[in-house]
Amino acid sequence: MDKVVIVDDDADIRRITELRLRIAGFGVLTAEDGEAGLKLIRAEKPRVVLLDLMMPKMHGFAVCQAIRSDPSLQGTFIIVASAKTYTADIKKAKELGADLYLNKPYDLDELVKSIQKALASTSEAIAVKFWGTRGSIPTPGRTTLRYGGNTSCVEVRCGETVVLLDCGTGAREAGLALAGEFKGKTLHAHVFVSHTHWDHI
């Protein structure tokens, strides 16, 4: 079941929209302000976020920017829904990473169609991060900051699936980063070692 997070300070809009999306078969979570919404989004990693702009604690623009800056949320489809119809607001929302801008009040059936169309046309993004790229001898330090000094370790993400390719010395930094991201939660990851060298774990 695809998850949708609604972030809106209007309780009536949250309740009515949640009901319609649940009828359409989506799993729905809600938050009443930007700060709580971002925390929920980071914890639940939904496929779609329906985001208001004018909210307490954290503006929708800031939430949108934070989502796009988080590697674990790549591929999240962001719909900004606002009563603000100024061209400048629409332009800024899209510059910060919004995929779609809806004017309030929006038609709930059209919202459902927009979400279904978005999910049908986009697959979950694949993100790749190189924690180590060298051969057999690690040489971490100031002189290798640009290209990296750790030996082979590559992290591949697709949705909530985490894959590590090889476990050279870069695995230590990858492990520390994952431990921080999944603190207090169980992490299921797939580890593949393509070849055995003495520098691999």
C-alpha positions as a Markdown table, in Angstrom:
| # | Residue | x | y | z |
|---|---|---|---|---|
| 1 | Met | 0.0 | 0.0 | 0.0 |
| 2 | Asp | 1.5 | 3.3 | -1.1 |
| 3 | Lys | 1.8 | 5.8 | 1.8 |
| 4 | Val | 0.7 | 9.5 | 1.6 |
| 5 | Val | 1.6 | 12.0 | 4.3 |
| 6 | Ile | -0.7 | 15.1 | 4.5 |
| 7 | Val | 0.9 | 18.1 | 6.2 |
| 8 | Asp | -1.6 | 20.9 | 6.7 |
| 9 | Asp | -2.6 | 23.0 | 9.7 |
| 10 | Asp | -6.3 | 23.0 | 8.7 |
| 11 | Ala | -7.9 | 20.1 | 10.6 |
| 12 | Asp | -10.9 | 19.9 | 8.3 |
| 13 | Ile | -8.8 | 19.7 | 5.2 |
| 14 | Arg | -6.7 | 17.0 | 6.8 |
| 15 | Arg | -9.7 | 14.9 | 7.9 |
| 16 | Ile | -11.6 | 15.2 | 4.6 |
| 17 | Thr | -8.6 | 14.5 | 2.4 |
| 18 | Glu | -7.5 | 11.6 | 4.6 |
| 19 | Leu | -10.9 | 10.0 | 4.3 |
| 20 | Arg | -11.0 | 10.4 | 0.5 |
| 21 | Leu | -7.4 | 9.0 | 0.0 |
| 22 | Arg | -8.2 | 6.0 | 2.3 |
| 23 | Ile | -11.2 | 5.2 | 0.2 |
| 24 | Ala | -8.9 | 5.3 | -2.9 |
| 25 | Gly | -6.7 | 2.7 | -1.2 |
| 26 | Phe | -3.8 | 4.7 | 0.1 |
| 27 | Gly | -2.2 | 4.5 | 3.5 |
| 28 | Val | -2.5 | 8.0 | 5.0 |
| 29 | Leu | -0.6 | 9.7 | 7.8 |
| 30 | Thr | -1.2 | 13.4 | 8.8 |
| 31 | Ala | 0.7 | 16.2 | 10.6 |
| 32 | Glu | -0.6 | 19.6 | 11.7 |
| 33 | Asp | 2.5 | 21.7 | 11.2 |
| 34 | Gly | 5.7 | 21.7 | 9.1 |
| 35 | Glu | 8.1 | 20.6 | 11.9 |
| 36 | Ala | 5.9 | 17.6 | 12.8 |
| 37 | Gly | 5.3 | 16.8 | 9.2 |
| 38 | Leu | 9.1 | 16.7 | 8.3 |
| 39 | Lys | 9.7 | 14.4 | 11.3 |
| 40 | Leu | 6.9 | 12.1 | 10.1 |
| 41 | Ile | 8.1 | 12.1 | 6.6 |
| 42 | Arg | 11.6 | 11.1 | 7.6 |
| 43 | Ala | 10.3 | 8.3 | 9.8 |
| 44 | Glu | 7.8 | 6.9 | 7.4 |
| 45 | Lys | 9.3 | 7.6 | 4.0 |
| 46 | Pro | 6.0 | 8.0 | 2.1 |
| 47 | Arg | 5.8 | 7.8 | -1.7 |
| 48 | Val | 3.7 | 11.0 | -1.8 |
| 49 | Val | 3.6 | 14.2 | 0.4 |
| 50 | Leu | 0.7 | 16.6 | 0.2 |
| 51 | Leu | 2.1 | 19.8 | 1.6 |
| 52 | Asp | 0.5 | 23.1 | 2.7 |
| 53 | Leu | 2.7 | 26.3 | 2.6 |
| 54 | Met | 1.5 | 28.6 | 5.3 |
| 55 | Met | 2.0 | 26.6 | 8.5 |
| 56 | Pro | 3.2 | 27.1 | 12.1 |
| 57 | Lys | 6.7 | 26.1 | 13.2 |
| 58 | Met | 8.0 | 25.4 | 9.7 |
| 59 | His | 7.0 | 26.9 | 6.3 |
| 60 | Gly | 6.1 | 24.5 | 3.5 |
| 61 | Phe | 8.9 | 25.8 | 1.4 |
| 62 | Ala | 11.4 | 24.8 | 4.1 |
| 63 | Val | 9.8 | 21.3 | 4.4 |
| 64 | Cys | 10.0 | 20.9 | 0.6 |
| 65 | Gln | 13.7 | 21.9 | 0.6 |
| 66 | Ala | 14.5 | 19.6 | 3.5 |
| 67 | Ile | 12.9 | 16.6 | 1.7 |
| 68 | Arg | 14.9 | 17.2 | -1.4 |
| 69 | Ser | 18.1 | 17.6 | 0.6 |
| 70 | Asp | 17.7 | 14.2 | 2.3 |
| 71 | Pro | 19.2 | 11.3 | 0.3 |
| 72 | Ser | 16.9 | 8.8 | 2.0 |
| 73 | Leu | 13.8 | 10.6 | 0.6 |
| 74 | Gln | 14.9 | 10.7 | -3.0 |
| 75 | Gly | 11.9 | 9.8 | -5.2 |
| 76 | Thr | 9.3 | 11.2 | -2.9 |
| 77 | Phe | 6.6 | 12.9 | -5.0 |
| 78 | Ile | 5.8 | 16.3 | -3.5 |
| 79 | Ile | 2.4 | 18.0 | -4.1 |
| 80 | Val | 2.2 | 21.5 | -2.8 |
| 81 | Ala | -1.4 | 22.6 | -2.1 |
| 82 | Ser | -2.0 | 26.2 | -1.2 |
| 83 | Ala | -4.5 | 29.1 | -1.5 |
| 84 | Lys | -1.6 | 31.2 | -2.6 |
| 85 | Thr | -1.9 | 31.5 | -6.4 |
| 86 | Tyr | 0.9 | 34.0 | -7.1 |
| 87 | Thr | 3.2 | 33.0 | -10.0 |
| 88 | Ala | 6.2 | 33.7 | -7.8 |
| 89 | Asp | 5.0 | 31.2 | -5.1 |
| 90 | Ile | 4.3 | 28.5 | -7.7 |
| 91 | Lys | 7.8 | 29.1 | -9.3 |
| 92 | Lys | 9.5 | 29.0 | -5.9 |
| 93 | Ala | 7.8 | 25.7 | -4.9 |
| 94 | Lys | 8.9 | 24.0 | -8.1 |
| 95 | Glu | 12.4 | 25.4 | -7.8 |
| 96 | Leu | 12.6 | 23.9 | -4.3 |
| 97 | Gly | 11.5 | 20.5 | -5.6 |
| 98 | Ala | 7.7 | 20.4 | -5.7 |
| 99 | Asp | 6.5 | 18.1 | -8.5 |
| 100 | Leu | 3.0 | 19.5 | -8.6 |
| 101 | Tyr | 1.2 | 22.7 | -7.4 |
| 102 | Leu | -2.5 | 22.6 | -6.6 |
| 103 | Asn | -4.6 | 25.6 | -5.8 |
| 104 | Lys | -7.0 | 25.3 | -2.8 |
| 105 | Pro | -9.7 | 24.4 | -2.6 |
| 106 | Tyr | -8.8 | 21.4 | -4.8 |
| 107 | Asp | -11.1 | 18.7 | -6.1 |
| 108 | Leu | -10.6 | 15.5 | -4.2 |
| 109 | Asp | -11.3 | 13.2 | -7.1 |
| 110 | Glu | -8.7 | 15.2 | -9.2 |
| 111 | Leu | -6.2 | 14.9 | -6.3 |
| 112 | Val | -6.7 | 11.1 | -6.3 |
| 113 | Lys | -6.2 | 11.0 | -10.1 |
| 114 | Ser | -3.0 | 13.1 | -9.8 |
| 115 | Ile | -1.5 | 10.8 | -7.2 |
| 116 | Gln | -2.4 | 7.7 | -9.2 |
| 117 | Lys | -0.9 | 9.2 | -12.3 |
| 118 | Ala | 2.3 | 10.2 | -10.5 |
| 119 | Leu | 2.8 | 6.8 | -9.0 |
| 120 | Ala | 2.1 | 5.0 | -12.3 |
| 121 | Ser | 4.6 | 7.2 | -14.2 |
| 122 | Thr | 7.4 | 7.2 | -11.7 |
| 123 | Ser | 9.2 | 4.3 | -10.1 |
| 124 | Glu | 11.2 | 4.6 | -6.9 |
| 125 | Ala | 14.4 | 6.4 | -7.5 |
| 126 | Ile | 17.7 | 4.6 | -7.2 |
| 127 | Ala | 20.4 | 6.4 | -5.3 |
| 128 | Val | 24.1 | 5.5 | -5.3 |
| 129 | Lys | 26.7 | 6.6 | -2.8 |
| 130 | Phe | 30.4 | 5.8 | -3.0 |
| 131 | Trp | 31.9 | 5.3 | 0.5 |
| 132 | Gly | 35.2 | 4.0 | -0.9 |
| 133 | Thr | 36.6 | 3.8 | -4.4 |
| 134 | Arg | 40.3 | 2.9 | -4.1 |
| 135 | Gly | 42.0 | -0.4 | -4.9 |
| 136 | Ser | 43.7 | -2.5 | -2.2 |
| 137 | Ile | 45.5 | 0.1 | -0.2 |
| 138 | Pro | 43.4 | 2.7 | 1.8 |
| 139 | Thr | 45.0 | 6.1 | 2.1 |
| 140 | Pro | 42.5 | 8.4 | 3.9 |
| 141 | Gly | 43.7 | 11.9 | 4.6 |
| 142 | Arg | 43.7 | 15.5 | 3.5 |
| 143 | Thr | 45.4 | 14.7 | 0.2 |
| 144 | Thr | 42.6 | 12.3 | -0.8 |
| 145 | Leu | 39.6 | 14.3 | 0.2 |
| 146 | Arg | 38.5 | 15.0 | -3.3 |
| 147 | Tyr | 38.4 | 11.5 | -4.6 |
| 148 | Gly | 38.3 | 9.6 | -1.3 |
| 149 | Gly | 40.9 | 7.4 | 0.4 |
| 150 | Asn | 38.9 | 4.4 | 1.4 |
| 151 | Thr | 38.8 | 1.1 | -0.4 |
| 152 | Ser | 35.7 | -0.2 | -2.2 |
| 153 | Cys | 32.3 | 0.2 | -0.6 |
| 154 | Val | 29.2 | 1.3 | -2.5 |
| 155 | Glu | 25.7 | 1.9 | -1.1 |
| 156 | Val | 22.7 | 1.5 | -3.4 |
| 157 | Arg | 19.2 | 2.6 | -2.3 |
| 158 | Cys | 15.8 | 1.9 | -3.9 |
| 159 | Gly | 13.0 | 3.0 | -1.6 |
| 160 | Glu | 13.6 | 1.3 | 1.7 |
| 161 | Thr | 15.9 | -1.3 | 0.3 |
| 162 | Val | 19.6 | -0.8 | 1.3 |
| 163 | Val | 22.4 | -2.7 | -0.6 |
| 164 | Leu | 26.1 | -2.5 | 0.2 |
| 165 | Leu | 28.5 | -3.7 | -2.6 |
| 166 | Asp | 31.9 | -4.7 | -1.1 |
| 167 | Cys | 33.1 | -4.0 | 2.3 |
| 168 | Gly | 36.4 | -2.3 | 2.0 |
| 169 | Thr | 37.5 | 0.4 | 4.5 |
| 170 | Gly | 34.6 | 2.6 | 3.3 |
| 171 | Ala | 32.2 | 0.2 | 5.1 |
| 172 | Arg | 33.1 | 1.8 | 8.4 |
| 173 | Glu | 31.9 | 5.3 | 7.4 |
| 174 | Ala | 28.8 | 3.7 | 5.7 |
| 175 | Gly | 28.0 | 1.8 | 8.8 |
| 176 | Leu | 28.3 | 4.8 | 11.1 |
| 177 | Ala | 26.0 | 6.8 | 8.7 |
| 178 | Leu | 23.4 | 4.0 | 8.6 |
| 179 | Ala | 23.6 | 3.6 | 12.4 |
| 180 | Gly | 22.9 | 7.3 | 12.8 |
| 181 | Glu | 20.0 | 7.3 | 10.3 |
| 182 | Phe | 18.3 | 4.1 | 11.6 |
| 183 | Lys | 19.0 | 4.8 | 15.3 |
| 184 | Gly | 16.4 | 3.0 | 17.4 |
| 185 | Lys | 15.0 | 1.1 | 14.3 |
| 186 | Thr | 15.8 | -2.2 | 12.8 |
| 187 | Leu | 17.9 | -2.0 | 9.6 |
| 188 | His | 17.6 | -4.8 | 7.0 |
| 189 | Ala | 20.4 | -4.5 | 4.4 |
| 190 | His | 21.9 | -6.7 | 1.7 |
| 191 | Val | 25.7 | -7.0 | 1.6 |
| 192 | Phe | 27.4 | -8.4 | -1.5 |
| 193 | Val | 31.2 | -9.0 | -1.7 |
| 194 | Ser | 32.3 | -9.3 | -5.3 |
| 195 | His | 35.8 | -10.5 | -4.5 |
| 196 | Thr | 37.9 | -11.2 | -1.4 |
| 197 | His | 40.9 | -9.0 | -0.7 |
| 198 | Trp | 42.7 | -8.6 | 2.6 |
| 199 | Asp | 41.3 | -5.1 | 3.0 |
| 200 | His | 37.7 | -6.4 | 2.8 |
| 201 | Ile | 35.8 | -7.4 | 5.9 |
